[in-house]
Amino acid sequence: MLGIQVKKSAGLVTIRWQLSKIEINEADIIDVSSGDSYGGDDKQATRIGTPYGTTDRVVIKTKQDTYILYTSDYQAIKQTIEA
């Protein structure tokens, strides 16, 4: 996953990348989908990972924010979040 770690426990989805740690309440997640544009549609989205050298973008929409994860393993991240 190119350094992006996604774990789910106790109702929280935790995303770690380099020195960053983002915790998202599982109940706040509205949608998890594949992003089809390079930079994402939401200009205010929080971008995690390196956009170059990766083929997939995971878009996590929550009640408050949108997160774009640049990764090469979309299915693994989606399965972790939706499990």
N, C-alpha and C positions, 0 to 999 in steps of 0.2 A: 504494500500500500504506500510505498515511497515515504515512509516515515510517519504517515498519518495513522494514528491508532484510534479505533472507535470501540468503546466498551459500553455495555448496558448493565446496570444493576440498581436495585432499590428505587426504581421509577425514574432514574436519571440516565441520560445518554451523555457519556463523557468523550470528548474529542480532544486528542493530544497531538500536537505537532510542534516539533522543536521545543521551545520553552513555553509555548502557549497551552492553556487548558481551558476548554469551554464546556460548561455543563448545561444541558438542556433538559428541562422537565419533560418527561415522556408524554404527559397529557397535553403539552403545548404544541406538539408536532402535528401539523396539519397534513403535510404531504412530503414524500420522499420520491424524487424522480431523477431521471437522467437529464442533464443539461445538454442542449444541442447547439448552443452558441459558445463561442470562445470565452467571452467575458461575462456571460449571463445577462439576463434581461433586466434584472433589478440593479440599478446603479448604486444603491445603498447597501447591497449585500456584503456580508463579511466573507472574504475569500481566504481559504485555508489551503496551503500547499503551494507547490510550484506549478504554474500554468504551462510551462514548457516541458516537454519530455513525457507528458501524460496524455492518455487518449480519452479518458472519461471525466465527466464532471457530475458530481452528485449534488443535487439541489435539495436542501432541507428547508422547507417553509414552516415557520412557527407562527404563533399568534402575534409575536412582536417583531421578529427578525427573519431574514433569509440568509442562509449560509451556503456557500458554494465550495465544495471540496474537490480539489484537483487530484485525481488518483488514476491508477491503472487497473483498479479492481472494484468496479461499480457494484457488482453482484454481492461481493463479500460485505461491503459496507451496508448495502440495503438490507441484506438478510440479518445482519447484526442489529440494526435499528428496528426492524419490523418483527423480530423474534419475540 
